[in-house]
Amino acid sequence: MFATNDQRYHIATALQAYAPDKESQEQVYKMLMAEHLFYQQRCLFRDCFFPGHFTASAWVVNPGRNKVLLLNHPKLNKWLQPGGHADGNGELHKVALRELMEEVGVTESQVQLLGGGIFDLDIHYVPAAQKQGRTEPEHLHFDARFAFELDDTKPLVSPEELELKWFTLAEAKPLFMEWGGRMRMLEKTSHL
C-alpha cells in the first residue's frame, strides 16, 4: 500500500506552512522530510525502513507555559512526549492528537492545539529491535511535533498504564541534555 496523493498533500502543506529559524537544524529536517515525502511512497507506514517513516508527537504544556507533560517510555526508560506512527494518516496533527488521547487518557475537548500547525521538526535514529517476533532494521523517524495545551490541575490516568508526570521547564531540562530536538522544544515553550 502506498500513501495517496491526498495523504501526502496534507504533510506537504503543513511542511510548507512551517517556517523554522533560518539557521536552525530544522531547516535541514524540513528539506529532508519534503524530499522523503516526494520519493518514498510508503513513507506513512511503519514498515517503511528505507530510510524510515513519518511519526507525530504532542508537546503538551500547561496554561501557564511553565510545565510540560511527559511519559516514561517503558522500553527506553526515558521521559518523552506522547507520540507514535502515522499509520497511513497524512494529517499529522491528528496523529499527534490520537497518540495524546491514547497514551495520556484525555479527550479531544480537554486539549487545545496551539499555533494551528507544526511546532517542531526532528529526524532521529531508531536502532534495530525485535518486535512481535520479527526484527525491525535500524531506521529513521521523521517526526512532526505539535504543541497542545492541557490543564495541569486535573488528574491523569494513562489507558496504557504509562507513568505520566508534569515537569517544570527547569526540571525537564536535565532530562533532555542528550536529546537535541527535545531541548529545542523546551526552549520554544516560552514563546508559545
C-alpha contacts under 8 A as a table, 3 or more apart, distances in Angstrom:
res1	aa1	res2	aa2	distance
1	M	42	R	7.05
2	F	41	Q	5.31
2	F	42	R	4.94
3	A	7	Q	6.04
3	A	8	R	6.46
3	A	41	Q	5.66
3	A	42	R	5.72
3	A	43	C	7.10
3	A	44	L	6.25
3	A	45	F	8.00
3	A	88	G	6.44
4	T	7	Q	5.18
4	T	8	R	6.27
5	N	8	R	5.11
5	N	9	Y	5.84
6	D	9	Y	4.94
6	D	10	H	6.49
6	D	90	G	7.71
7	Q	10	H	5.53
7	Q	11	I	7.03
7	Q	88	G	7.50
7	Q	89	N	6.33
7	Q	90	G	4.20
7	Q	91	E	7.00
8	R	11	I	5.34
8	R	12	A	6.16
8	R	37	L	6.75
8	R	90	G	5.77
9	Y	12	A	4.98
9	Y	13	T	5.99
9	Y	90	G	7.53
10	H	13	T	5.28
10	H	14	A	6.26
10	H	90	G	5.48
10	H	91	E	5.60
10	H	92	L	7.96
11	I	14	A	5.09
11	I	15	L	6.07
11	I	37	L	7.99
11	I	90	G	5.65
11	I	91	E	6.53
11	I	92	L	6.98
12	A	15	L	5.15
12	A	16	Q	6.05
12	A	34	A	6.66
12	A	37	L	7.61
13	T	16	Q	5.09
13	T	17	A	6.20
14	A	17	A	5.22
14	A	18	Y	6.32
14	A	117	G	6.64
14	A	118	I	6.79
15	L	18	Y	5.22
15	L	30	K	6.64
15	L	34	A	7.28
15	L	118	I	7.61
16	Q	19	A	7.62
17	A	117	G	7.74
18	Y	117	G	7.20
18	Y	118	I	6.16
20	P	24	S	6.69
20	P	26	E	6.08
20	P	27	Q	6.16
20	P	120	D	7.89
21	D	24	S	5.17
21	D	26	E	7.55
21	D	27	Q	7.25
22	K	27	Q	6.56
23	E	27	Q	7.32
24	S	27	Q	5.65
24	S	28	V	7.68
25	Q	28	V	5.45
25	Q	29	Y	6.52
26	E	29	Y	4.74
26	E	30	K	5.91
26	E	120	D	7.49
26	E	121	L	5.83
26	E	122	D	6.81
27	Q	30	K	5.14
27	Q	31	M	6.37
28	V	31	M	5.20
28	V	32	L	6.16
29	Y	32	L	5.08
29	Y	33	M	5.94
29	Y	121	L	6.46
29	Y	122	D	6.23
29	Y	123	I	6.40
30	K	33	M	5.17
30	K	34	A	6.20
30	K	121	L	6.98
31	M	34	A	5.23
31	M	35	E	6.19
32	L	35	E	5.01
32	L	36	H	6.01
33	M	36	H	4.99
33	M	37	L	6.03
33	M	142	F	6.63
34	A	37	L	5.07
34	A	38	F	6.25
35	E	38	F	5.11
35	E	39	Y	6.15
36	H	39	Y	5.28
36	H	40	Q	5.49
36	H	43	C	7.11
37	L	40	Q	5.77
37	L	41	Q	7.01
37	L	43	C	6.37
38	F	41	Q	7.25
40	Q	43	C	5.41
41	Q	44	L	7.89
42	R	45	F	5.70
42	R	48	C	5.89
42	R	53	H	7.72
43	C	46	R	7.88
43	C	48	C	6.05
43	C	52	G	6.90
43	C	53	H	4.66
43	C	54	F	6.09
44	L	48	C	7.69
44	L	53	H	5.67
44	L	54	F	5.38
44	L	55	T	7.90
44	L	85	H	7.91
44	L	86	A	5.62
44	L	87	D	5.91
44	L	88	G	4.80
44	L	89	N	6.78
44	L	90	G	7.01
45	F	48	C	5.73
45	F	53	H	6.22
45	F	54	F	7.43
45	F	85	H	7.53
45	F	86	A	6.62
45	F	87	D	4.98
45	F	88	G	5.48
46	R	49	F	7.57
46	R	52	G	7.86
46	R	53	H	6.00
46	R	54	F	7.86
46	R	85	H	6.37
46	R	86	A	7.52
46	R	87	D	6.29
47	D	53	H	7.84
48	C	51	P	7.35
48	C	52	G	5.55
48	C	53	H	5.75
49	F	52	G	4.24
49	F	53	H	6.73
49	F	137	P	6.92
49	F	138	E	7.37
49	F	139	H	5.33
49	F	140	L	7.39
50	F	139	H	6.87
51	P	139	H	5.56
51	P	140	L	5.93
52	G	139	H	4.91
52	G	140	L	4.36
52	G	141	H	5.75
52	G	142	F	7.12
53	H	85	H	7.85
53	H	140	L	6.61
53	H	141	H	5.51
53	H	142	F	5.88
54	F	85	H	6.50
54	F	86	A	5.86
54	F	141	H	5.86
54	F	142	F	4.57
54	F	143	D	5.86
54	F	144	A	7.68
55	T	83	G	7.26
55	T	84	G	5.48
55	T	85	H	4.36
55	T	86	A	5.09
55	T	92	L	7.53
55	T	95	V	7.86
55	T	141	H	6.14
55	T	142	F	5.84
55	T	143	D	4.67
55	T	144	A	6.47
56	A	83	G	5.55
56	A	84	G	5.75
56	A	85	H	6.52
56	A	86	A	6.64
56	A	92	L	5.77
56	A	93	H	7.16
56	A	95	V	5.95
56	A	96	A	5.01
56	A	143	D	5.12
56	A	144	A	4.79
56	A	145	R	5.64
56	A	146	F	7.64
57	S	81	Q	6.59
57	S	82	P	5.60
57	S	83	G	3.74
57	S	84	G	6.35
57	S	95	V	7.58
57	S	96	A	4.65
57	S	97	L	7.97
57	S	99	E	7.28
57	S	100	L	7.84
57	S	143	D	6.96
57	S	144	A	6.47
57	S	145	R	4.81
57	S	146	F	6.34
58	A	81	Q	6.08
58	A	82	P	5.47
58	A	83	G	6.00
58	A	96	A	5.17
58	A	97	L	6.82
58	A	99	E	7.69
58	A	100	L	6.35
58	A	145	R	5.81
58	A	146	F	5.12
58	A	147	A	5.82
58	A	148	F	6.52
59	W	68	V	7.33
59	W	69	L	7.55
59	W	81	Q	5.83
59	W	82	P	7.36
59	W	145	R	6.66
59	W	146	F	5.93
59	W	147	A	4.64
59	W	148	F	6.04
59	W	185	M	7.81
60	V	68	V	5.58
60	V	69	L	5.39
60	V	70	L	7.78
60	V	81	Q	7.42
60	V	147	A	5.88
60	V	148	F	4.81
60	V	149	E	5.66
60	V	150	L	6.58
61	V	64	G	7.93
61	V	65	R	5.67
61	V	66	N	7.35
61	V	67	K	5.63
61	V	68	V	4.50
61	V	69	L	6.29
61	V	147	A	7.38
61	V	148	F	6.27
61	V	149	E	5.02
61	V	150	L	6.21
61	V	189	T	7.83
62	N	65	R	5.25
62	N	66	N	6.75
62	N	67	K	5.63
62	N	68	V	6.56
62	N	69	L	7.97
62	N	149	E	5.49
62	N	150	L	5.24
62	N	151	D	5.55
62	N	152	D	5.50
63	P	66	N	8.00
63	P	149	E	6.18
63	P	150	L	6.76
63	P	151	D	6.38
63	P	152	D	7.74
64	G	67	K	7.41
65	R	68	V	7.72
65	R	189	T	6.57
65	R	190	S	6.49
65	R	192	L	7.39
66	N	168	T	5.77
66	N	169	L	5.88
66	N	190	S	7.64
67	K	166	W	6.13
67	K	167	F	5.31
67	K	168	T	4.24
67	K	169	L	5.55
68	V	166	W	5.55
68	V	167	F	5.38
68	V	168	T	6.40
68	V	169	L	6.72
68	V	172	A	7.69
69	L	81	Q	7.02
69	L	164	L	7.08
69	L	165	K	5.75
69	L	166	W	4.43
69	L	167	F	6.32
70	L	79	W	5.76
70	L	80	L	5.27
70	L	81	Q	4.93
70	L	82	P	6.99
70	L	164	L	5.89
70	L	165	K	5.62
70	L	166	W	6.39
70	L	167	F	7.38
71	L	79	W	5.33
71	L	80	L	5.44
71	L	81	Q	6.18
71	L	82	P	6.70
71	L	162	L	6.45
71	L	163	E	5.56
71	L	164	L	4.52
71	L	165	K	6.40
72	N	77	N	6.10
72	N	78	K	5.47
72	N	79	W	4.41
72	N	80	L	6.34
72	N	162	L	6.54
72	N	163	E	5.37
72	N	164	L	6.57
73	H	76	L	5.48
73	H	77	N	5.20
73	H	78	K	5.44
73	H	79	W	6.11
73	H	80	L	6.52
73	H	162	L	7.37
74	P	77	N	5.21
74	P	78	K	7.65
74	P	162	L	7.49
78	K	175	L	7.97
79	W	175	L	7.02
82	P	96	A	7.61
82	P	99	E	6.17
82	P	100	L	5.58
82	P	103	E	6.54
82	P	104	V	7.65
83	G	95	V	7.87
83	G	96	A	5.80
83	G	99	E	5.22
83	G	100	L	6.74
84	G	95	V	7.38
84	G	96	A	7.23
84	G	99	E	6.12
85	H	95	V	7.52
86	A	89	N	5.20
86	A	90	G	6.94
86	A	92	L	6.75
86	A	95	V	5.95
89	N	92	L	6.71
89	N	95	V	6.94
91	E	94	K	5.53
91	E	95	V	6.65
92	L	95	V	4.78
92	L	96	A	6.22
92	L	144	A	6.99
93	H	96	A	5.12
93	H	97	L	6.22
93	H	117	G	7.38
93	H	118	I	7.70
93	H	145	R	7.97
93	H	146	F	6.36
94	K	97	L	4.92
94	K	98	R	5.97
95	V	98	R	5.03
95	V	99	E	6.21
96	A	99	E	5.22
96	A	100	L	6.12
96	A	145	R	7.41
96	A	146	F	6.82
97	L	100	L	4.97
97	L	101	M	6.18
97	L	108	E	7.48
98	R	101	M	5.22
98	R	102	E	6.13
99	E	102	E	5.04
99	E	103	E	5.83
100	L	103	E	5.39
100	L	104	V	5.55
100	L	105	G	7.30
100	L	106	V	7.18
101	M	104	V	5.51
101	M	105	G	4.95
101	M	106	V	4.86
101	M	107	T	5.93
101	M	108	E	7.22
102	E	105	G	5.63
102	E	106	V	7.67
102	E	158	S	7.60
102	E	159	P	6.54
102	E	160	E	7.16
103	E	158	S	5.60
103	E	159	P	6.28
103	E	160	E	5.77
103	E	162	L	7.07
104	V	156	L	6.77
104	V	157	V	6.56
104	V	158	S	4.57
104	V	159	P	6.82
104	V	160	E	7.86
104	V	162	L	7.83
104	V	164	L	7.38
105	G	156	L	6.79
105	G	157	V	6.05
105	G	158	S	5.03
105	G	159	P	5.61
106	V	110	Q	6.32
106	V	111	V	7.61
106	V	156	L	7.62
107	T	110	Q	5.40
107	T	111	V	7.18
108	E	111	V	5.72
108	E	112	Q	7.90
109	S	112	Q	7.58
110	Q	150	L	6.53
110	Q	151	D	7.74
111	V	148	F	6.27
111	V	149	E	5.54
111	V	150	L	5.07
111	V	151	D	7.91
112	Q	148	F	5.33
112	Q	149	E	5.11
112	Q	150	L	6.93
113	L	116	G	6.07
113	L	146	F	7.34
113	L	147	A	6.06
113	L	148	F	4.51
113	L	149	E	6.57
114	L	117	G	7.57
114	L	146	F	7.61
114	L	147	A	5.36
114	L	148	F	5.37
114	L	149	E	6.77
114	L	192	L	7.57
115	G	118	I	7.75
115	G	119	F	7.51
115	G	147	A	7.45
115	G	192	L	7.81
117	G	146	F	6.69
118	I	121	L	7.46
118	I	144	A	6.48
118	I	145	R	5.92
118	I	146	F	5.14
118	I	147	A	7.67
119	F	144	A	7.71
119	F	145	R	5.53
119	F	146	F	4.86
119	F	147	A	5.81
119	F	185	M	7.93
120	D	144	A	6.24
120	D	145	R	4.99
120	D	146	F	6.84
120	D	185	M	6.77
121	L	142	F	7.78
121	L	143	D	5.92
121	L	144	A	4.90
121	L	145	R	5.99
121	L	181	G	7.79
122	D	141	H	7.96
122	D	142	F	6.27
122	D	143	D	5.19
122	D	144	A	6.64
122	D	145	R	7.88
122	D	181	G	6.08
123	I	140	L	6.50
123	I	141	H	5.54
123	I	142	F	4.67
123	I	143	D	5.90
124	H	140	L	5.55
124	H	141	H	5.43
124	H	142	F	6.95
124	H	143	D	7.79
125	Y	138	E	7.40
125	Y	139	H	6.05
125	Y	140	L	4.66
125	Y	141	H	6.49
126	V	138	E	5.59
126	V	139	H	5.37
126	V	140	L	5.70
126	V	141	H	6.99
127	P	137	P	7.08
127	P	138	E	4.41
127	P	139	H	6.70
128	A	135	T	6.92
128	A	136	E	5.41
128	A	137	P	4.37
128	A	138	E	4.10
128	A	139	H	7.43
129	A	135	T	5.60
129	A	136	E	5.33
129	A	137	P	6.76
129	A	138	E	7.56
130	Q	133	G	6.40
130	Q	134	R	5.54
130	Q	135	T	4.42
130	Q	136	E	6.17
131	K	134	R	5.40
131	K	135	T	6.10
131	K	136	E	6.77
151	D	154	K	6.16
152	D	155	P	7.80
152	D	166	W	7.29
156	L	164	L	7.55
157	V	161	E	7.34
157	V	164	L	7.82
158	S	161	E	4.93
158	S	162	L	5.56
158	S	163	E	7.37
158	S	164	L	7.29
159	P	162	L	7.63
167	F	170	A	7.80
167	F	171	E	5.63
167	F	172	A	5.65
168	T	171	E	5.07
168	T	172	A	6.19
169	L	172	A	5.11
169	L	173	K	6.23
169	L	186	L	6.82
170	A	173	K	5.37
170	A	174	P	7.78
171	E	174	P	6.65
171	E	175	L	7.66
172	A	175	L	5.31
172	A	176	F	6.78
172	A	186	L	7.94
173	K	176	F	5.46
173	K	177	M	6.67
173	K	183	M	6.89
173	K	186	L	7.37
174	P	177	M	5.47
175	L	178	E	7.81
176	F	179	W	4.94
176	F	180	G	7.08
176	F	182	R	5.96
176	F	183	M	5.49
177	M	180	G	7.00
177	M	183	M	6.82
179	W	182	R	5.57
179	W	183	M	6.37
180	G	183	M	5.19
180	G	184	R	6.27
181	G	184	R	5.04
181	G	185	M	6.42
182	R	185	M	5.05
182	R	186	L	6.20
183	M	186	L	4.98
183	M	187	E	6.29
184	R	187	E	5.15
184	R	188	K	6.27
185	M	188	K	4.97
185	M	189	T	6.21
186	L	189	T	5.31
186	L	190	S	7.86
187	E	190	S	6.53
188	K	191	H	5.47
188	K	192	L	6.99
189	T	192	L	5.45
